[in-house]
């Protein structure tokens, strides 16, 4: 019966190589453990129980640990890297007539607002999101300190 568990293990490892989800790998290890048990016990129920329990334990106990090393935080790139950045209005933003440009760093973007508001030239803005080729912005209201 050990040959069966060796084949199951090999199939699991081949699927893991193709899939790279690091999920099927634990079933391959469980099949190897069941193969080891098959050298000492002929009962298929005991071998299957070892396979199911060991695979399940390995899966649930090690998966969170493995995820710490395999999951990387995504870094916004290209257009999405400007979300949250500040810029300056270079052409009045007016959704009624469809105008508006902002300068963010060294780049010039077409811009619009979420609400129907007009933002004048020179106003500092913050980028909320990107919709198509336009930056959705809001003005930054800087309150000047009051002099007592």
PEJO-V710653 format. One record per backbone hydrogen bond with DSSP energy under -0.5 kcal/mol. NH is the residue of the N-H (numbers start at 1). CO is the residue of the C=O. E is the energy in kcal/mol with one decimal. If there is no record, write none. Layout:
# PEJO-V710653
NH;CO;E + NH;CO;E
This chain:
# PEJO-V710653
4;1;-0.5 + 5;1;-1.4 + 6;2;-1.9 + 7;3;-2.3 + 8;4;-2.6 + 9;5;-2.4 + 10;6;-2.4 + 11;7;-2.6 + 12;8;-2.4 + 13;9;-2.4 + 14;10;-2.2 + 15;11;-2.6 + 16;12;-2.2 + 17;13;-2.1 + 18;14;-1.9 + 19;15;-2.9 + 20;16;-3.1 + 26;23;-0.8 + 27;24;-0.7 + 28;24;-1.6 + 29;25;-1.9 + 30;26;-2.3 + 31;27;-2.1 + 32;28;-1.8 + 33;29;-2.3 + 34;30;-2.3 + 35;31;-2.1 + 36;32;-2.0 + 37;33;-2.1 + 38;34;-1.9 + 39;35;-0.7 + 39;36;-0.9 + 40;37;-1.5 + 41;37;-2.5 + 47;43;-1.9 + 48;44;-2.7 + 49;45;-2.3 + 50;46;-2.5 + 51;47;-2.2 + 52;48;-2.8 + 53;49;-2.8 + 54;50;-2.4 + 55;51;-2.2 + 56;52;-2.4 + 57;53;-2.8 + 58;54;-2.5 + 59;55;-2.5 + 60;56;-2.6 + 61;57;-2.6 + 62;58;-1.8 + 63;59;-1.5 + 66;62;-2.6 + 67;63;-2.5 + 68;64;-1.1 + 69;65;-0.6 + 69;66;-1.0 + 70;66;-1.9 + 71;67;-2.1 + 72;70;-0.6 + 76;74;-0.5 + 80;77;-1.4 + 81;78;-1.3 + 82;79;-1.5 + 83;80;-1.0 + 84;127;-2.5 + 85;82;-2.2 + 87;125;-2.0 + 88;103;-2.1 + 89;123;-2.1 + 90;101;-2.3 + 91;101;-1.8 + 93;119;-2.4 + 94;92;-0.7 + 94;99;-2.2 + 98;94;-1.1 + 99;94;-2.0 + 101;91;-1.8 + 102;109;-2.7 + 103;88;-3.0 + 104;102;-0.6 + 104;107;-2.7 + 105;103;-0.6 + 107;104;-2.0 + 109;102;-2.9 + 110;133;-0.6 + 111;100;-2.1 + 112;135;-2.2 + 114;137;-0.7 + 117;115;-2.1 + 119;93;-1.9 + 119;117;-0.5 + 120;118;-0.5 + 122;89;-2.6 + 123;120;-1.5 + 125;87;-2.6 + 126;138;-2.5 + 127;85;-2.5 + 128;126;-0.5 + 128;136;-3.4 + 129;136;-1.3 + 131;134;-2.6 + 132;130;-0.5 + 133;131;-0.5 + 134;131;-1.9 + 135;110;-2.8 + 136;129;-2.9 + 137;112;-2.7 + 137;135;-0.6 + 138;126;-1.9 + 140;124;-2.8 + 141;139;-0.7 + 142;140;-1.0 + 143;141;-0.7 + 148;146;-0.5
